[in-house]
């Protein structure tokens, strides 16, 4: 671990990422994961129809600030350098209340005399911040939709459902605090400590699962497709 810089080295660093070995639990684990992903999608879809609370502009600003604090802690100098925009925005393609978490960063803004180039690949960054998204969306009471990550320097973009991220990390969620309100500063600090201590290493099996669920497409394309699906659904349901 690099002090005050980055919690992970990638294939672009001097040494490649080393996957942590873990006990293989056989096909049953894979089946449980598949069932969990399906269940997560069902939960997401149900939240689109049942959620009623609409965040005010002040609450959206608070949510965006909380998201930024989750992505980069006060001592994570490298993350603070590369972050360019962190925002929570409503998914405008559906009538229900669901919020997307959008993070943009520029690795070219990284400066360190000992490392040179930013040492994380886009995939590494997606997984590292995806783990924090999994915890952050457990800590909030507003319904989250997708986590989007965009590399402004190289044009990489990808997204994952927040429900899928929660299935992938952590493997055991026992003992985690409950959701906190916007004005619960102590509760937020407790969750942020957990996010900043999220596991750095990712075993090979888990990394494969993360990469499989990465959709490499920009948000505007996703919204256009979703809007078309909603329009087709409304047309089919109309008398």
C-alpha positions in Angstrom: 0.0 0.0 0.0 1.3 3.4 -0.9 1.0 5.9 2.0 -1.4 8.7 1.2 -1.6 7.7 -2.5 -3.3 4.6 -3.8 -4.5 1.4 -2.1 -3.7 -0.9 -5.0 -1.1 -1.5 -7.7 -2.3 -2.6 -11.1 -0.8 -4.1 -14.2 0.4 -0.6 -15.1 2.5 -0.3 -11.9 5.9 -1.9 -11.4 4.3 -5.1 -10.2 1.0 -6.6 -11.5 -2.0 -7.0 -9.3 -1.8 -10.1 -7.2 -5.0 -11.9 -6.7 -5.6 -13.1 -3.2 -6.1 -16.8 -2.9 -9.3 -18.0 -1.4 -11.1 -21.3 -0.7 -13.0 -22.5 -3.7 -16.5 -23.4 -2.6 -17.6 -25.2 -5.8 -20.4 -24.7 -8.1 -23.0 -24.0 -5.4 -21.3 -20.7 -4.7 -21.7 -19.7 -8.3 -25.3 -20.8 -8.3 -26.0 -18.7 -5.2 -24.3 -15.7 -6.9 -26.5 -16.1 -10.0 -29.6 -16.4 -7.8 -28.5 -13.3 -5.9 -27.9 -11.3 -9.1 -31.4 -12.2 -10.3 -32.9 -11.3 -6.9 -31.0 -8.0 -7.0 -32.4 -7.1 -10.3 -35.9 -7.9 -9.0 -35.3 -5.7 -6.0 -34.1 -2.9 -8.2 -37.2 -3.2 -10.5 -39.5 -3.3 -7.5 -37.9 -0.2 -6.0 -38.7 1.7 -9.3 -42.3 1.1 -8.7 -42.6 1.4 -4.9 -40.2 4.3 -4.1 -42.0 7.6 -3.5 -39.6 9.9 -1.9 -38.1 12.6 -4.1 -34.8 14.2 -3.0 -34.8 17.9 -2.8 -31.9 19.9 -4.5 -30.3 20.3 -1.1 -30.5 16.6 -0.4 -29.1 15.8 -3.9 -26.1 18.1 -3.1 -25.7 16.3 0.3 -25.8 12.9 -1.4 -23.2 14.0 -4.0 -20.9 15.3 -1.3 -21.3 12.0 0.6 -20.5 10.1 -2.6 -17.3 12.2 -3.2 -16.2 11.6 0.4 -16.7 7.9 -0.2 -14.6 7.8 -3.4 -11.7 9.8 -1.9 -10.8 10.0 1.8 -9.0 13.0 3.2 -5.7 11.1 3.2 -6.1 9.5 -0.2 -4.1 12.1 -2.1 -4.1 10.3 -5.4 -7.8 9.8 -5.5 -8.3 13.5 -4.6 -6.0 14.4 -7.5 -7.8 12.5 -10.2 -11.5 13.0 -9.2 -13.1 15.6 -11.5 -16.9 15.2 -11.0 -19.0 13.2 -8.5 -22.7 13.6 -8.6 -26.0 11.9 -7.7 -28.6 12.4 -10.4 -32.2 11.0 -10.9 -32.7 8.5 -13.6 -34.9 10.5 -15.9 -36.0 7.6 -18.1 -38.5 6.1 -15.7 -41.4 7.5 -13.7 -40.3 6.1 -10.4 -37.7 7.6 -8.2 -34.2 6.0 -8.7 -30.9 7.8 -8.5 -27.7 7.1 -10.4 -24.2 7.6 -8.9 -21.9 9.1 -11.5 -18.1 9.4 -11.0 -15.7 10.9 -13.5 -12.0 11.0 -13.1 -8.9 12.0 -15.0 -5.8 9.8 -14.4 -3.6 12.3 -16.2 -4.0 14.7 -13.3 -2.0 12.3 -11.1 1.4 13.4 -10.1 3.9 11.4 -8.0 7.7 11.5 -8.5 8.0 7.9 -7.5 5.3 6.3 -9.7 5.0 8.4 -12.9 1.8 7.2 -14.5 -1.4 6.6 -12.5 -1.0 3.0 -11.4 -4.6 1.8 -11.7 -6.2 0.5 -14.8 -9.8 1.5 -15.5 -10.9 -2.0 -14.5 -9.0 -1.8 -11.2 -10.5 1.6 -10.5 -14.0 0.3 -11.3 -13.7 -2.5 -8.8 -12.1 -0.4 -6.1 -14.8 2.2 -6.2 -17.5 -0.3 -6.9 -16.8 -1.9 -3.5 -17.3 1.5 -1.9 -20.5 2.0 -3.9 -21.7 -1.4 -2.5 -21.3 0.0 1.1 -22.5 3.5 0.3 -25.8 2.2 -1.1 -26.3 0.1 2.0 -25.9 3.2 4.1 -28.5 5.4 2.3 -32.3 5.4 2.4 -32.9 6.7 -1.1 -33.1 4.1 -3.9 -30.0 3.8 -6.1 -30.0 2.6 -9.7 -26.7 2.4 -11.5 -23.1 3.3 -10.7 -21.3 4.9 -13.7 -17.6 5.4 -14.0 -15.9 7.5 -16.7 -12.2 7.9 -17.5 -12.1 11.4 -19.0 -8.5 11.0 -20.3 -9.0 7.8 -22.2 -12.7 7.6 -22.9 -13.4 4.5 -20.9 -17.0 4.3 -19.5 -18.8 1.5 -17.7 -21.6 0.9 -15.3 -23.1 -1.7 -12.9 -26.3 -1.9 -11.0 -25.7 -0.9 -7.4 -27.7 -4.0 -6.3 -25.2 -6.1 -8.2 -22.3 -4.4 -6.5 -23.9 -5.1 -3.1 -24.1 -8.8 -4.0 -20.4 -8.9 -5.0 -19.1 -7.0 -1.9 -18.7 -7.8 0.9 -19.2 -11.6 0.7 -20.5 -11.5 4.3 -22.5 -8.4 5.3 -23.3 -9.3 8.9 -22.6 -6.7 11.5 -22.8 -3.7 9.1 -24.6 -0.6 10.4 -28.1 0.3 9.1 -29.0 3.1 6.7 -28.5 6.6 8.0 -30.4 9.9 7.4 -28.9 12.9 5.7 -28.4 14.8 8.9 -26.8 11.8 10.8 -23.1 12.9 10.6 -21.9 10.4 13.1 -23.5 7.6 11.2 -22.0 8.8 7.9 -18.6 8.9 9.4 -18.9 5.3 10.6 -19.9 4.2 7.1 -17.1 6.2 5.5 -14.5 4.5 7.7 -15.8 1.2 6.4 -15.7 2.3 2.8 -12.1 3.6 3.1 -11.1 0.3 4.7 -12.7 -1.8 1.9 -10.6 -4.7 0.8 -7.8 -3.7 -1.5 -7.0 -7.1 -3.0 -9.6 -8.9 -5.1 -9.3 -12.7 -5.6 -9.5 -14.0 -9.2 -13.0 -15.4 -8.9 -14.4 -12.2 -7.6 -12.5 -10.1 -10.1 -14.0 -12.3 -12.9 -17.5 -11.6 -11.5 -17.0 -7.9 -11.4 -15.7 -7.8 -14.9 -18.6 -9.9 -16.2 -21.1 -7.4 -14.8 -19.3 -4.3 -16.2 -21.4 -2.8 -19.0 -19.0 -0.8 -21.2 -21.3 1.9 -22.5 -22.0 5.6 -21.7 -24.9 6.8 -19.7 -26.6 8.6 -22.6 -26.8 5.4 -24.5 -28.3 3.6 -21.5 -30.8 6.4 -21.1 -31.8 6.3 -24.7 -32.3 2.6 -24.6 -34.2 2.8 -21.3 -36.5 5.5 -22.7 -37.2 3.4 -25.7 -38.1 0.5 -23.5 -40.4 2.6 -21.4 -42.1 4.0 -24.5 -42.6 0.5 -25.9 -43.9 -0.7 -22.6 -46.4 2.1 -22.4 -47.5 1.6 -25.9 -48.1 -2.1 -25.3 -50.1 -1.4 -22.2 -52.2 1.3 -23.7 -55.8 0.3 -24.8 
